[in-house]
Amino acid sequence: LQGITIEQLKEKLGTRKLATASLRLDGTPAVPVAGLTEGVRHIAPMLNVTRTWNAVTAVALMRRGLALARDYAQKRTAFGRPLAALPLHGDTLAGLEAEYEAAFHLTFRVVELVGYREIEGLSAEQQQVLDGLLRVLTPLAKLTTARQAVAVLSEVMEAMGGAGYVEETGLPGLLRDAQVLPIWEGTTNVLSLEVLRGLGAVGGLGLLEVEMQRCARAVRAPGLVSLVGQAQEGLRAAGSWLAEAREAGEASVEAGARRFALTVGRSLGLGLLARHAQWSLDHDEDVRAAASARRFATSAVNVLASVDLEESAALANDTPLPVATPESMPAA
């Protein structure tokens, strides 16, 4: 082991197949692989790959959970019918499917950009655009899909009732493994701040607006045009919020960074899903993707909100607030 001592293997909620250990290094030899300075810059490409893979894993876990839930719904009966025939159960699974499909298209747009970035012979301008998109979209896709995976798999477990809570079904393991996705490779809060830094480095939301326009140009069906319009409105709302928050001060920007990032991520997911729906109509005469886009649009795409920083601090730290007077109470 060359001076490495394994002190313990840590007990974890999930991902037990991938052990986490406490190690002691004493005289362990090390070989520099990229110099001894600018470590963050050197490790950034690896982080982009692992964050992209985190999003791919989120999509895969959602897909597996939905496959189990669908199969169970065909076989379990309630009120004299299979669960799949009950409108409320079908409505629940439909919403989860829409979340999964939006996550899929957001994730694999990043994968597509990674592939383009590796093409030889790109111009300096093309490389700059791809680098800028990946700098913003990689953390955005990771944080958005990670939270989707936890929510979807929790609902999948509930959709299977008590059976879903039993280890034999495999669902508890899926949910445990999904729970690490918002934590590994940067928590949601950390990545939200990184999205803001990335936007500062690329000059704002311009590249993402171009990305959304790309989706809009591909869509012609009237119903899908309105969905892309909703996605564009979400992105515009995020831009307006960011401008107002910056005027209010850095604390306001930081406090709302998570809601900002999730709004941008979900808006892009809707735009990409609508774009794919048009492709499905044109090439396969398949209206199912359009149904997914419509369903995803009914969920909260824009999650922005105005909050009082003093109230937030009091709630976070369990400290008292001044007694409110009728004059100081916010309007309903």
C-alpha positions in Angstrom: 0.0 0.0 0.0 3.1 2.3 -0.1 2.4 4.1 3.2 -1.4 4.1 3.0 -3.3 2.8 6.0 -7.1 2.2 5.8 -8.4 3.5 9.1 -12.1 2.6 8.4 -14.7 1.9 5.8 -17.5 4.4 6.4 -21.1 3.5 6.8 -23.2 5.4 4.2 -26.8 5.8 3.4 -26.3 4.5 -0.1 -23.8 3.8 -2.9 -22.3 1.1 -0.7 -21.0 -0.6 -3.8 -18.5 2.2 -4.0 -16.6 2.2 -0.7 -15.7 5.4 1.1 -12.8 5.1 3.5 -10.7 7.1 5.9 -7.1 6.8 4.9 -3.8 7.8 6.6 -1.0 8.7 4.3 2.5 8.5 5.8 5.4 8.7 3.4 3.2 7.8 0.5 5.0 8.6 -2.8 3.2 11.0 -5.2 3.8 11.8 -8.8 2.8 15.2 -10.2 0.7 14.7 -13.3 0.0 18.3 -14.3 2.5 20.5 -12.4 2.4 21.8 -8.9 0.4 25.0 -9.5 -3.1 26.0 -10.8 -4.6 22.8 -9.5 -8.2 23.9 -9.9 -7.7 24.7 -13.6 -6.1 21.3 -14.2 -8.8 19.4 -12.4 -11.7 21.3 -14.0 -12.0 19.0 -17.1 -12.3 15.9 -14.8 -15.0 17.7 -12.8 -16.9 18.4 -15.9 -16.8 14.7 -16.9 -17.9 13.5 -13.4 -20.7 16.1 -13.2 -22.0 15.1 -16.6 -21.9 11.5 -15.5 -23.7 12.5 -12.3 -26.5 13.8 -14.5 -26.5 10.6 -16.7 -26.8 8.6 -13.5 -29.7 10.7 -12.4 -31.5 10.0 -15.7 -30.7 6.3 -15.5 -32.0 5.9 -11.9 -35.2 7.7 -12.8 -35.7 5.5 -15.9 -35.2 2.3 -13.8 -37.6 3.5 -11.1 -40.3 4.3 -13.7 -39.9 0.9 -15.3 -40.5 -0.8 -12.0 -43.4 1.4 -11.2 -45.1 0.8 -14.6 -44.6 -3.0 -14.3 -46.1 -2.9 -10.8 -49.0 -0.8 -11.9 -49.9 -3.5 -14.5 -50.0 -6.3 -11.9 -51.3 -4.7 -8.7 -55.0 -4.3 -8.5 -57.0 -1.9 -6.3 -60.7 -1.0 -6.4 -61.2 -4.0 -8.8 -58.8 -2.7 -11.4 -55.1 -2.6 -12.1 -53.4 0.5 -10.8 -52.5 1.4 -14.4 -56.3 1.8 -15.1 -56.8 4.2 -12.2 -56.8 7.9 -13.5 -55.1 9.2 -10.3 -52.3 6.7 -10.4 -51.8 7.3 -14.2 -51.7 11.0 -13.5 -48.9 10.6 -11.0 -46.8 8.4 -13.3 -47.3 10.8 -16.2 -45.9 13.7 -14.2 -42.8 11.6 -13.2 -42.3 10.6 -16.9 -42.3 14.2 -18.0 -39.7 15.1 -15.3 -37.5 12.2 -16.5 -37.8 13.2 -20.2 -36.9 16.8 -19.5 -33.9 15.7 -17.5 -32.9 13.3 -20.3 -32.8 16.1 -22.9 -31.0 18.6 -20.7 -28.4 16.0 -19.8 -27.7 14.7 -23.3 -27.5 18.2 -24.7 -24.5 18.6 -22.4 -23.2 15.2 -23.6 -23.6 16.4 -27.2 -21.6 19.5 -26.5 -18.8 17.5 -24.9 -18.7 15.5 -28.1 -18.5 18.6 -30.3 -15.8 20.0 -28.0 -13.6 17.0 -28.9 -13.9 17.5 -32.6 -10.6 18.5 -34.2 -10.4 21.5 -36.5 -12.8 23.8 -34.6 -12.2 27.5 -35.0 -11.1 29.5 -32.0 -14.6 31.1 -32.0 -16.3 27.7 -32.0 -14.2 26.5 -29.2 -14.9 29.6 -27.2 -18.7 29.2 -27.6 -18.6 25.5 -26.7 -16.4 26.2 -23.6 -18.7 28.9 -22.5 -21.8 26.7 -22.9 -20.2 23.8 -21.1 -19.0 26.0 -18.2 -22.6 27.0 -17.5 -24.6 24.0 -18.6 -22.6 21.3 -16.9 -23.2 22.5 -13.3 -26.7 23.5 -14.3 -27.6 20.1 -15.7 -26.0 18.3 -12.7 -27.9 20.3 -10.0 -31.2 20.2 -11.9 -31.3 16.5 -12.7 -30.0 15.5 -9.3 -32.9 17.1 -7.5 -35.3 15.7 -10.1 -33.9 12.2 -9.4 -34.5 12.3 -5.7 -38.0 13.7 -6.1 -39.0 11.2 -8.9 -37.7 8.1 -7.0 -39.4 9.1 -3.8 -42.7 9.4 -5.7 -42.0 6.1 -7.4 -41.6 4.4 -4.0 -44.8 5.9 -2.8 -46.6 4.9 -6.0 -45.8 1.2 -5.1 -47.2 1.6 -1.6 -45.7 -0.5 1.2 -44.1 -2.9 -1.4 -41.9 0.0 -2.5 -40.5 0.3 1.0 -39.3 -3.3 1.0 -35.7 -4.0 0.0 -36.6 -6.9 -2.3 -38.1 -4.5 -4.8 -34.8 -2.7 -5.3 -36.4 0.7 -4.8 -34.9 1.6 -1.4 -31.5 1.1 -3.0 -32.3 3.3 -5.9 -33.6 6.1 -3.7 -30.5 5.8 -1.4 -28.2 5.9 -4.3 -30.0 8.9 -5.8 -29.8 10.9 -2.6 -26.0 11.3 -3.1 -26.5 12.9 -6.5 -27.2 16.4 -5.2 -24.2 16.0 -2.9 -21.3 14.5 -4.9 -19.3 16.8 -7.2 -20.7 20.0 -5.6 -24.0 20.4 -3.7 -26.9 22.2 -5.2 -26.0 25.5 -3.4 -22.3 25.3 -4.4 -23.2 24.6 -8.1 -25.7 27.4 -8.1 -23.0 29.8 -7.1 -20.8 28.2 -9.8 -23.5 28.8 -12.4 -23.4 32.5 -11.4 -19.6 32.7 -11.7 -19.8 30.9 -15.1 -22.3 33.4 -16.4 -20.1 36.2 -15.2 -17.2 34.7 -17.1 -19.1 34.3 -20.4 -20.8 37.7 -20.2 -24.3 36.8 -18.9 -27.2 34.8 -20.2 -26.5 35.5 -23.9 -25.2 32.0 -24.7 -28.2 30.5 -23.0 -30.6 32.8 -24.9 -29.0 31.7 -28.1 -29.5 28.1 -27.0 -33.2 28.8 -26.3 -33.5 30.5 -29.7 -32.1 27.3 -31.3 -35.0 25.4 -29.7 -37.5 28.0 -30.8 -36.3 28.0 -34.5 -36.8 24.2 -34.6 -40.4 24.3 -33.4 -43.4 25.0 -35.7 -46.5 23.2 -34.2 -48.6 25.9 -32.6 -48.9 24.0 -29.3 -45.1 23.5 -29.1 -44.5 27.1 -30.0 -46.4 28.2 -27.0 -44.3 25.8 -24.8 -41.1 27.2 -26.1 -42.5 30.6 -25.4 -43.1 29.6 -21.8 -39.5 28.3 -21.6 -38.2 31.6 -23.0 -40.3 33.5 -20.5 -38.7 31.5 -17.7 -35.2 32.4 -18.9 -36.2 36.1 -19.3 -37.7 36.1 -15.8 -34.4 34.6 -14.5 -32.5 37.4 -16.2 -34.7 40.1 -14.8 -34.4 38.7 -11.3 -30.6 38.6 -11.5 -30.5 42.2 -12.6 -32.7 43.3 -9.7 -30.9 41.1 -7.2 -27.5 42.6 -8.2 -28.9 46.1 -7.6 -30.1 45.0 -4.2 -26.6 43.6 -3.3 -24.5 40.5 -3.3 -26.4 39.0 -0.4 -29.6 39.0 -2.4 -27.9 37.4 -5.4 -26.4 34.6 -3.3 -29.6 34.0 -1.3 -31.6 33.4 -4.5 -28.9 31.6 -6.5 -30.6 28.2 -6.1 -34.0 29.3 -7.3 -32.3 31.2 -10.1 -30.3 28.1 -11.3 -33.3 25.8 -11.0 -35.5 28.2 -13.0 -32.8 28.4 -15.8 -32.3 24.6 -15.8 -36.0 23.7 -15.9 -36.6 26.4 -18.6 -33.9 24.9 -20.8 -35.3 21.4 -20.1 -38.7 22.5 -21.4 -37.2 24.2 -24.4 -35.2 21.1 -25.4 -38.1 18.8 -24.8 -40.3 20.9 -27.0 -37.6 20.8 -29.7 -37.5 17.1 -29.5 -41.3 16.9 -29.7 -41.2 18.7 -33.0 -38.6 16.3 -34.3 -40.7 13.3 -33.2 -43.7 14.8 -35.1 -41.7 15.3 -38.2 -39.9 12.0 -38.4 -42.0 9.5 -36.5 -45.5 11.1 -36.5 -45.2 10.5 -32.7 -47.2 12.9 -30.5 -46.0 11.3 -27.2 -43.0 13.7 -26.8 -45.4 16.6 -27.3 -47.5 15.2 -24.5 -44.5 15.0 -22.2 -43.6 18.6 -23.0 -47.1 19.8 -22.2 -47.1 17.9 -19.0 -43.7 19.2 -17.9 -44.9 22.7 -18.6 -47.6 22.3 -16.0 -45.1 21.9 -13.2 -43.2 24.8 -11.7 -40.7 25.9 -14.3 -40.2 29.3 -12.8 -39.4 28.9 -9.1 -38.1 32.4 -8.5 -39.4 34.3 -5.5 -38.6 37.5 -3.5 -37.6 36.8 0.0 -36.7 39.0 3.0 -33.1 38.4 4.0 -33.7 39.4 7.6 -36.6 36.9 7.9 -34.4 34.2 6.3 -31.6 34.8 8.7 -34.0 34.6 11.7 -35.6 31.4 10.4 -32.2 29.8 9.6 -30.7 30.6 13.0 -33.8 30.2 15.1 -33.5 33.8 16.4 -36.4 36.2 17.2 -37.7 38.9 14.8 -38.9 42.3 16.0 -42.6 42.3 16.8 -44.6 43.2 13.7 -46.9 46.2 13.7 -49.9 46.4 11.3 -47.9 49.0 9.3 -44.9 46.7 8.9 -46.8 43.6 7.8 -46.5 42.9 4.0 -49.6 43.2 1.9 -51.4 39.9 1.2 
